Amino acid sequence: MVISFEPKKENDTNHFMPEKEFENLLIDQQIRIETEKQFGHIRNLIMKKAFAPVTEKQ
């Protein structure tokens, strides 16, 4: 996979470019997958703590 960054041209902002939009969506989803693999356990710990039953300390 090759990723390249190109600035949007001023006159291209009014034109819908489905292939570029699709490429951006693929990159976005791949980043989400990789982030989940690397840091998903941290999110799970936070969620577990956030939704744990509240107990009173005595």
DRENBAMAR-550482 format. One line per field, with one value per residue (C-alpha): residue number from 1; residue in three letters; y, z, x. Coordinates in steps of 0.5 Angstrom, whole numbers, plus 500, padded with zeros to 3 digits. Layout:
! residues N
pos	NUM/...
code	ALA/...
py	Y/...
pz	Z/...
px	X/...
//
This chain:
! residues 58
pos	1/2/3/4/5/6/7/8/9/10/11/12/13/14/15/16/17/18/19/20/21/22/23/24/25/26/27/28/29/30/31/32/33/34/35/36/37/38/39/40/41/42/43/44/45/46/47/48/49/50/51/52/53/54/55/56/57/58
code	MET/VAL/ILE/SER/PHE/GLU/PRO/LYS/LYS/GLU/ASN/ASP/THR/ASN/HIS/PHE/MET/PRO/GLU/LYS/GLU/PHE/GLU/ASN/LEU/LEU/ILE/ASP/GLN/GLN/ILE/ARG/ILE/GLU/THR/GLU/LYS/GLN/PHE/GLY/HIS/ILE/ARG/ASN/LEU/ILE/MET/LYS/LYS/ALA/PHE/ALA/PRO/VAL/THR/GLU/LYS/GLN
py	500/507/513/520/527/532/539/540/545/551/549/542/543/544/538/531/526/519/516/520/520/513/513/517/513/507/510/512/505/502/507/506/498/499/504/499/493/497/501/497/494/501/503/497/498/505/503/497/502/508/503/499/499/505/502/506/507/506
pz	500/498/502/499/501/496/498/495/489/490/483/485/492/488/484/487/486/488/488/492/497/497/498/504/507/506/510/515/517/516/522/526/525/527/533/536/535/539/544/544/551/554/552/554/561/561/559/565/570/567/568/574/579/584/591/598/601/609
px	500/503/500/501/498/496/493/487/487/482/478/477/474/467/468/466/472/469/476/479/474/474/481/480/475/480/485/481/478/485/487/481/483/490/489/484/489/494/490/483/485/486/479/476/479/476/469/469/471/466/460/462/457/458/460/460/467/466
//
